[in-house]
């Protein structure tokens, strides 16, 4: 039983360390994504009439992507309808604006996915830390109980 208690404590320590790594990775990737948005000056006015602030969350990226999608669909309801029977013409300002809007919209929706993955990674890390602490505590209690019984 003493060996089992030590194994449980070790598993708890491993879980805490892995949880810390997951949390660290999530925070680092979040900072990287927010930093990229700031460098590219991707911003959204949160309150109309105020200075735009850098997008730093999934909700803000989703809102900005939805706004761009709405504006893009004001040019044409779909890419096929934009082109009609023709081909993409980069010298046509309408085609070019539509393509740039699609690019920005995709960038923002990828950011939504990125922020979501970051949240899942950090949540997994927090769960690992909590589980590790619980396992470690259980292992210590098992060890103490075993030591008193010996």
C-alpha positions as CSV (number, residue, x, y, z in Angstrom):
1,X,0.0,0.0,0.0
2,X,3.0,2.3,0.7
3,X,4.2,1.9,-2.9
4,X,0.7,2.6,-4.2
5,X,0.6,5.8,-2.3
6,X,3.9,6.9,-3.7
7,X,2.7,6.1,-7.3
8,X,-0.5,8.1,-6.7
9,X,1.6,11.1,-5.5
10,X,3.9,10.8,-8.5
11,X,0.9,10.6,-10.9
12,X,-0.5,13.7,-9.1
13,X,2.8,15.6,-9.6
14,X,2.9,14.6,-13.3
15,X,-0.6,15.8,-13.7
16,X,0.2,19.2,-12.1
17,X,3.3,19.6,-14.3
18,X,1.4,18.7,-17.5
19,X,-1.4,21.0,-16.5
20,X,1.0,23.8,-16.0
21,X,2.5,23.2,-19.4
22,X,-1.0,23.3,-21.0
23,X,-1.8,26.5,-19.2
24,X,1.5,28.0,-20.2
25,X,1.0,27.0,-23.8
26,X,-2.5,28.4,-23.9
27,X,-1.3,31.8,-22.4
28,X,1.6,32.0,-24.8
29,X,-0.6,31.3,-27.9
30,X,-3.2,33.7,-26.7
31,X,-0.5,36.4,-26.4
32,X,0.8,35.5,-29.8
33,X,-2.7,35.7,-31.4
34,X,-3.6,39.0,-29.7
35,X,-0.1,40.4,-30.6
36,X,-0.7,39.5,-34.3
37,X,-4.0,41.3,-34.2
38,X,-2.4,44.4,-32.7
39,X,0.5,44.4,-35.2
40,X,-1.9,44.1,-38.1
41,X,-4.1,46.7,-36.4
42,X,-7.2,44.4,-36.6
43,X,-9.6,46.4,-34.5
44,X,-13.3,46.7,-33.8
45,X,-15.1,49.7,-32.3
46,X,-16.9,48.1,-29.3
47,X,-19.1,51.2,-28.8
48,X,-20.1,53.1,-31.9
49,X,-18.4,56.5,-32.1
50,X,-15.4,55.4,-30.0
51,X,-11.8,54.6,-30.9
52,X,-11.5,51.0,-32.2
53,X,-9.6,48.6,-29.9
54,X,-7.6,45.6,-30.9
55,X,-9.5,42.3,-31.1
56,X,-8.5,40.1,-28.2
57,X,-11.2,37.5,-27.8
58,X,-13.2,35.0,-29.8
59,X,-16.4,37.0,-29.4
60,X,-14.9,40.1,-30.8
61,X,-13.3,38.2,-33.7
62,X,-16.7,36.6,-34.4
63,X,-18.5,40.0,-34.3
64,X,-15.9,41.6,-36.7
65,X,-16.1,38.6,-39.0
66,X,-19.9,38.8,-39.1
67,X,-19.7,42.5,-39.9
68,X,-17.3,41.9,-42.8
69,X,-19.5,39.1,-44.0
70,X,-22.5,41.4,-44.0
71,X,-20.7,44.1,-45.9
72,X,-19.2,41.5,-48.4
73,X,-22.7,40.1,-49.1
74,X,-23.8,43.7,-49.8
75,X,-21.5,43.6,-52.8
76,X,-22.7,40.2,-53.9
77,X,-24.7,37.4,-52.1
78,X,-22.1,34.8,-53.1
79,X,-18.8,34.5,-54.9
80,X,-20.5,32.7,-57.8
81,X,-23.0,35.6,-58.2
82,X,-20.1,38.1,-58.1
83,X,-18.4,36.4,-61.0
84,X,-21.6,35.6,-63.0
85,X,-20.4,33.6,-66.0
86,X,-17.0,35.3,-66.0
87,X,-13.7,34.9,-64.1
88,X,-12.2,36.8,-61.3
89,X,-10.8,40.1,-62.5
90,X,-8.2,41.7,-60.2
91,X,-8.6,45.0,-62.0
92,X,-12.3,45.1,-61.2
93,X,-12.5,47.1,-57.9
94,X,-15.7,45.2,-56.9
95,X,-14.0,41.8,-57.4
96,X,-10.9,43.0,-55.5
97,X,-12.9,44.4,-52.6
98,X,-15.0,41.2,-52.4
99,X,-11.8,39.0,-52.4
100,X,-10.1,41.2,-49.7
101,X,-13.3,41.0,-47.6
102,X,-13.3,37.2,-47.9
103,X,-9.6,37.1,-46.9
104,X,-10.2,39.3,-43.8
105,X,-13.4,37.4,-42.9
106,X,-11.5,34.1,-43.0
107,X,-8.6,35.5,-40.9
108,X,-11.1,36.5,-38.3
109,X,-12.9,33.2,-38.3
110,X,-9.6,31.4,-37.9
111,X,-8.9,33.6,-34.9
112,X,-12.3,32.5,-33.5
113,X,-11.1,28.9,-33.8
114,X,-7.7,29.8,-32.4
115,X,-9.2,31.5,-29.4
116,X,-11.5,28.5,-28.8
117,X,-8.6,26.1,-29.0
118,X,-6.7,28.2,-26.6
119,X,-9.6,28.2,-24.1
120,X,-9.9,24.4,-24.4
121,X,-6.1,24.0,-23.8
122,X,-6.1,26.3,-20.7
123,X,-9.3,24.6,-19.4
124,X,-7.6,21.1,-19.8
125,X,-4.6,22.4,-18.0
126,X,-6.6,23.7,-15.1
127,X,-8.4,20.4,-14.9
128,X,-5.1,18.5,-14.9
129,X,-3.8,20.7,-12.1
130,X,-6.9,20.2,-10.0
131,X,-6.8,16.5,-10.7
132,X,-3.1,16.4,-9.8
133,X,-3.6,18.2,-6.6
134,X,-6.5,15.8,-5.7
135,X,-4.4,12.7,-6.6
136,X,-1.3,14.0,-4.7
137,X,-3.4,14.8,-1.6
138,X,-5.0,11.3,-1.8
139,X,-1.5,9.7,-2.2
140,X,-0.2,11.6,0.9
141,X,-3.3,10.6,2.9
142,X,-2.8,7.0,1.9
143,X,0.8,7.1,2.8
144,X,0.0,8.6,6.3
145,X,-2.7,6.1,6.9
146,X,-0.4,3.3,5.9
147,X,2.4,4.7,8.1
148,X,0.1,4.8,11.1
149,X,-1.1,1.3,10.5
150,X,2.5,-0.1,10.3
